[in-house]
Amino acid sequence: MKRDALALEESLGALDRGLLKRRRATLATLSAAGEWPSVTVDGRRAVDFCSNDYLALARHPDIASAMAAAAVRHGAGSGASHLVAGHGIEHARLEEELALFTGRARALLFSTGYMANLAVVGALAGGGEQVLLDRLCHASLIDAALLCRARFKRFAHADAAAAERALARGDGTAALIATDGVFSMDGDLAPLAELARLSRAHDCWLVVDDAHGLGVLGPTGRGSLEECGLDEKAVPVLVGTLGKAFGTFGAFVAGAADVIELLLQKARPYAYTTALPQPIAAATRQALRIAAREPWRRERVLSLARRFSQAAQQLGVPLMASTTPIQPVLLGSTARVLRAQEELLNAGFWVVAIRPPTVASGSSRLRVTLSAGHTEDQVDGLVEALGRIVAQLPP
């Protein structure tokens, strides 16, 4: 035990010396809804610019009321897995509404996006088959590819030609290509039309995890697929999360009826876990209704993203190319990005430093995310602070 303790201490010490040890900040909202995005971060007041609450729905009073009322009716927990006794009326209704929202025959709820991706890849790919992933895919897709025991390859980020070369070099059946729709740390979009063409040519599944696109992109908020003009025929498997633009929790997979039935029958992350609480499903149904009747939320967050990007570039802030609410400020070293995070907090803005292993070594960044709840003055204040702080950072 002593030797193990020393090994653990050394491992943790190495992370600390490399400025890679993660420390959780404790955030508190100043009220349920009215004052967000102002929060306290470890007791210091700041404006939150790193939440994924793109449509400012997470603290919406109508959504909270729907959750509370459902808790009174159905209880706080589901009590069992979906396939035993945990599948309730709110789950069933939400799945129907998600299928309608995405324009697909069926949808299947999962407790997290991580579990949804594990389920999809595990059910659709097997040992000896080839699975291709964009190099910057979310960790859940990478883990899914490893766990399903397929022959796993990664192609250069957002490079459909590289994917095509990898498929041509493959010496086995191509089971699927998987990609994020919007990449969570870069804010850019996948070349979905080109990947759809490839998947058809090689008779394999195309799986798109649109966690950061749904609710935000496209003329009606249907996400990156709508933005690119792609339907279910082009992208047969769509994964979405509910804890970002829709402000609640959980995830879903949408697709043809037989695809969803296969997941229900075969997906271990679905069968062997307790079902999402019904109050969360009820809250999500309310969030979908609000997002549909208030398109100004989507329009506003995209407008604020453009405002931030244009102003930051004028001040020489090193932005990555993104037209989405995710606006990364590339600073390179971990020391610089941690210094910038602290200086921003001192200036009243909470923006988290993103470091390896989340991003590649030498590409540490501040991940600024915009929300419909931000004001123009808050965005302008952040830009001014960023311009000043970045200019003063050591090389």
N, C-alpha and C positions, 0 to 999 in steps of 0.2 A: 504493500500500500504506500509505503514511503516513497519508493521509486516512482510509482504512478503519480503521486502528488507532485513530485519534483518535475516530472515530465509535463504535467499539466501547467505548472507554474512557468516553465520555460516556454511552452507554447503560447501562453497568454502574454508573457513578457515580450516575445518576438512580435506579436501583433501590436503591442503598445509601442515598442521602439520603432516600428515601421509606420506608425501613425494610422494603423488599420483597425485598432480595437474600437468596436462600436459601443456607444453609450446612449441609452434611451433618455430622451427628454420627456418630462411629464407635462402635458398640455392640459389646460383647463379653459373652457369657454367662459366668457363673461356672463352669458345668458344663454337660454336654449336656442334662440334664433336671432334676436334683434341686433346684437352687437357683433356677431361673426361677420367678417373674418378676423376681428380682433380677438386674440387669445392671450393667455399667460403661458410662458415657456419657462419652467423651473422658477416661477415667481416673477418673471420679467414680462411686461406687456409688449406685444408685437402683433403685426399683421401677418397672418398665415398665407404664405405664397408657396406652399409645397404640398397642399392637400390635392387629392384627385377628385374633389367634389366640384366637378366642372360646371354643373348647372345650379349649384348652390341649393341642393335639395336635402342634404343630410340633416339639416336642422329645421326643415319646413314644418310649421305647426300642424298642418293637415296630415302630413305623413306620420308625425308622432302620434296624433290622435287616432289614426287608423291602426297603428301598432298597438296602442293602449286598449282600444276597443276590442281588437282581436284577442289580446291576452286575457281579457275578462271572459270572452266567449269560449276560447279554445285552450287557455292555459299558456304558461310561459314556454313550455317545451313540448316537443312532439312525442317523446317517450319511446320511440322505436325507429327502426329503419323504414324506408318507404315500402319495402316489400314484406314487412311484417304487419305493423299496426300504426305506422307513423305518417302515412300519406293522407292528408286531410283535404277538406274542401277548398281551403285557400291555396294549397299547392296545386290542386287540379285546375282551379280557375286561373292562377298565374301562368301555368304552363300553356293553357289555351291562349291567353292574351299575349304571351311572348311569341308563340307560333304565328299569331296574326300580325304582331308587330314586325317580325322578321320576314314575313311572307313565305313561311314554310309549313309543312304539314303538321309537324309536331315539335315540341320542345321538352326537354328533360332537365329538371332542377338538380343542382349539386350544391353542396355546402360551401365550396370555394372554387375559384378558377383553377387553382393548382390541381384539385381532385378531378375537375372536368377534363383538363388536358391529359392527366394520367389515364383517365377512363377512355377517352377517344383513341389515343395512340395505342393503348394496350388492346383495345377491341378490334382495331382495324389493321394492325400490323403484327407480325409474328416472327419467330426465329427464322433467320436466313433471308428474310425479305429486306429490301432497302428502304430506309427512311431518310429523307433529305430535310434539313432544317436550315433556315437562314442563320448565319453566324451570330446574329444578335437577338435570336429568339429568347423569349422569357425562360427562366430556369426551369419552370414546370414542364415545358415542352422538351427541354434537354433531358431532364430526369425521366420523362415518359419514354423517350426513345431508348435510353439506356436500360430501363426496366423491362421493356418488351422484348429484349434480346434480338432485336433486328440488327442489321448491318447499318450503322448510323453514320451519316456523313453530313458535314456542314458546308454550305457554299458561301461565297463572299457576300457581304451584306448588301441586300437590295439589288443583287446582280443576277438577273434571270439567265443571262448567257452562261454564267458560272454554274448555275443549277443545271442547265441543259448539258454542259460538258460532263458534270458529275453523273447525270443519268446515262449519258452515252458510254461512260467508262464502267458503269455498273455491270457486274457479272451475275446478277440475280434479278428476281422480280421486284419492281419498284412498287412498294405498298402505298406510300403517301409522301406528299410534300406538305410541310407545315411551316407557317409563318405567323408572326404578329401582323395585324392590320396596320396599327400605329405602334411604333417601337417606343417602349416606355421611357427609355433613357435618352433617346435621340429626338423623338417627336416627329420623325419622318414616316412616310407611308411606304409599304411594300409595293413592288411592281406587280400588282394583283392580276391585271389583265394578261401579262406575259406568263405568269405562273399558271394561270388557268389554262392557257393554250398548251403549256408543257404537260400539265396533268392529263389533259384530254389526249394528247399525242402519245403519251406513255401509259394510258389506261390506268392511272393511279388516283387515289383520293387527293383532294386539296383541302386542307384544314386551315382555317383562318381564325386565330384568336384575336377578336376585335375588342378587347377589354377597354382600350382607350379611344376607340372610334365611335362605338354605339352611343347614341344620345347626342353626339356633338357634330359629327360630319354628315354630309349628304343633305339634299334639299329638305328632307323631313326628319333628319336625325337618325336614319337607319344605319349610319356608320360608314366605314371605309368602302364596303361593297357598293352601297348606294352612290357614294362619291365617285367610284370608278365605273358605275353603270353595269354592275355584275349581278346576276341572279343565282338562284339555287343550282341551275344547270352548270354554271361556271364554277361555283364554289359550293360543293355539296354539303360541307360540314362547317357550321359556324359556331364558335364558342364565344360567349359573352359573359361579362361580370356585372353584378348589380350594385357593387360597392363603390363605384366611381361616379359616372354621370348621374346614375339613378339614386345615389345617396343612401343605399341600404346595405345589404350584405348578401353574399351567395353568388351563384353563377348558373349558367344553363348551356345546353347544347341544343341547337336547332337544325333540323334537316328533314329528309324524307321519312315517311312513317316507318319503313323497314330499318333505316339507319338507327332511329331512336329506339325501336324495339330491340335491335341487337344490343345496344348499350344497356338497356334495362335488363336484358337477360344475362349479359356477359361481363359488364363492367364492375370489377371488384370495388372501386372507390364509391360506386353507387350502392351496391348491395350491402356492403358491410360497414355502414356508418349510420348514425342517427340522423333522421331527416331534419332539414332546416326547420326551426320553429315557425309555426303558422303565423304568428304576429309579424314576422319579417316578410313573409309572402304577402300578407295583407298590406303592409306598408309599401312594398314594391309595386303592387297594383295601383296604389294611389299615386306613387311617383310617376308611373307610366302615363297616367291620366293627366297629371300636371304638365309633364314634359310635352305631351301632345297638344294641350290647349294653350301653352305659353311658349311658342317658338322664339319669343324674344330672348329667352335664356340662352339658347344656342347661338343666336345672332350676336348677343352681347359678348359672350365669352370669346368668340372668334374675332370680334371687333377689338376687344381689349388685347388679345394676342397680337394683332397687327399693330396696335398702338405701341405696345411694349417693344416689339421687334424693331420698328422703324426708329423709335426714340433711342433705344439702346445702341443700334448701329451708328447713329449720328454721334454718339459719345465714345465710340471706339470700344464698346463692350464686345468681347469675342464670342458672339453667338454662333451656334450651329444652325444649319439650314432647317427651319421648321415653320410650317404654316398652321400648326395645331396649338392648343393651349399649353403644350409642353415646350418650354423655351430653355434649352440647356446653355449655360454659360461655361465654355470650355476654358479651364485654367491650368490643366496639365498636372502639376504636382499635388500630392496630398497636403503638403505643408501650406501651399498657397490657397487651396480650396477651404481648408479648415480655418485659416486666418480670415478669409473672406466671410465665411459663415459667422464667425464670432463678431466681426465688425458690423455685419448687417444686423445681427441681433442687438448690438449696442445702439444701432440707428433705428431700431424698432421694427425690423422685418425678419420673419422666420423663414429661411430658405436653407434646406439641408444640403450638406456637402455629400456628394456621391463619389465613392472611392472604390478601388479594387477590393474584392473580386467582382463587385457588381458591374464595373466597367473595366476596360483594359488598363493595364499599367501605363501611366503617362497621359491618361485621358480623364483625370478627375475633373469634376464639374459641379457647378451649382445647378440644380434642377428646379427652375422657376416654373410654377404652374399657375395659370390664370383661371379665374372662376367668374361666373355671372354675378357673384356677390361682391366682387371688388368694385371700387369706385375709380374714376379716372384719376383723382388726386392720389389715391393709394398707389396706382400703377406708376404715375409720374414721379412720386416720391421714391419708389423703389429704383426706378431707372437712374434718378439723380444720385442716390446713394451708391448704386453699383458703379456708375461712371467714376465717382470719386474714389471708391475703395479699390477698384481694379487698377486705376492709375497709380495708386500708392503701394501696390503689392510689390514685394521684392521679386526679382526675376527667378 
